[in-house]
Amino acid sequence: RDFDTAIQGFQALLNASVDESLADNCHYWIGESYYGQKKYSEAIKEFDEVLKFKKSEKKADAELMIGNSYAAMGQKDAARKAYDTVASKYPAQAKKAQEKLSKLK
């Protein structure tokens, strides 16, 4: 729960040119830390960085967290769009996205 320290640590790794296979995780966890601080716009920026990677195991989670961030900000249309993307592009996370969508209505 020490989000500031987590952000600093992951940012330090990125600044040190951590291997690309780990950089996506750094951006993801920085996003999670911002989300934990209720800094949703900053969180979305970090989750968007994850989506830019050609390969990343965190893409589905990042897209889901983008939806959660928009939902937390009251931007239901943007949240729906993100959850729809998860449901259509990431079958393993589709159920979770559908649950989030049903709660938005």
Summary of the structure (lengths in Angstrom):
residues: 105
radius of gyration: 13.6
end to end distance: 30.9
largest distance: 43.7
contacts: 322
relative contact order: 0.11
helix: 80%
strand: 0%
